[in-house]
């Protein structure tokens, strides 16, 4: 049986050898990785990585993360609710101008069948990790690559690759698509004035369901300039209600908090625990009468890519059922009498009476003609 001293020596050798992507080490039954890290250092890392989940994307946050050992490039955008492995964060690298979607996870170690797997995670420059992505040890996400929402990545993502689901390579981006999805700012002097005009018009005109703005600012991706979306005081006002409602144990309190934030909730709405209406534009959500919303759903009224900002309203028709863990993208309308099955990710409009499921969600039971 491998003793603790031998395991620590193998781990140290791997951490020092930057050329190795993965290491597999035999371990005894009931082995705990805590024995491999200085207790004070581990406590510090856990504290920082817990707190950073609620810190807005900013240079201070990136610096704070770097104190745990994570290497973060210029203008990498790291939003809320990101999980980083606290045991070996020094194995994580996020490149210049990259963007990580909310609720994603980075795992640099894994224990299975009496084996400790260690691996470096290297997100190259100008790569996009979509929300709810899980990345396992030893993965490289190459330049101009995108992982789809709710992906599980266990193998390298090729340059210009678009990977969805579990390591499924959907396509390789063409030159034209690279420019559309990853094109860098042209630094238009009128950009910031036009940005504010478009977002102001979006807020005033309820007929506008969605607005898309091409990035031409000073930063490498628009996610770092989230505060341009609307007056920052309103964003923090919304966030206070969201974070309180997210952990509120009583439905009446969740509904009260979201109503105070500006979400329009109809009569007899059921609202599950852990459900989140967007921090920036959650007050642009309208929920009809007799709607049932399950636990841990996410209504996302904003989205950033490396080249664009998207803001949109979300409208949910009456008598609709939204099961647990569903996601609704900005600008989507969900019709009357619809059903979204557990874990559905809705990226476009759902017609009246239909049942949708999957990622991305698709109709599984079309409405019946009378």
Number of C-alpha atoms within 10 A of each C-alpha: 7 10 10 13 11 13 18 16 12 14 17 12 13 19 20 9 9 10 9 13 18 17 19 16 16 18 20 15 10 7 13 11 14 10 12 17 14 11 11 9 13 17 14 15 22 17 12 17 21 16 13 22 19 15 14 16 21 17 15 11 19 20 13 14 20 17 14 20 16 19 18 21 18 15 23 26 30 27 24 17 20 21 17 23 17 24 21 23 24 18 23 25 20 24 23 20 25 29 30 26 25 19 17 24 20 20 24 25 23 14 16 9 9 13 16 21 18 24 25 27 25 20 27 21 22 26 28 28 26 23 22 20 25 21 24 22 24 24 23 23 29 21 21 26 27 27 31 25 22 21 22 21 25 15 16 18 23 17 17 21 23 20 25 22 17 16 17 17 14 13 11 17 18 11 9 10 13 14 13 15 17 26 20 20 18 11 13 11 11 10 18 16 9 12 20 15 11 15 20 14 12 18 17 9 10 11 9 13 18 18 17 16 17 18 28 22 19 17 17 25 28 28 29 22 18 19 17 14 19 16 12 13 10 15 18 14 13 23 20 14 21 24 16 15 23 18 13 16 13 12 15 11 13 24 20 15 21 22 14 13 22 17 20 18 21 16 12 12 19 18 21 22 19 22 23 23 28 21 22 24 27 27 20 23 22 17 22 20 17 18 25 19 22 19 17 18 25 18 22 24 25 23 19 24 23 25 20 19 21 20 24 24 27 25 21 25 23 21 20 26 21 29 20 21 19 25 26 26 22 28 23 22 22 25 20 20 19 25 26 29 19 18 20 23 24 24 17 16 15 23 18 18 19 21 22 24 19 16 19 18 21 18 15 14 13 13 14 7 4 3
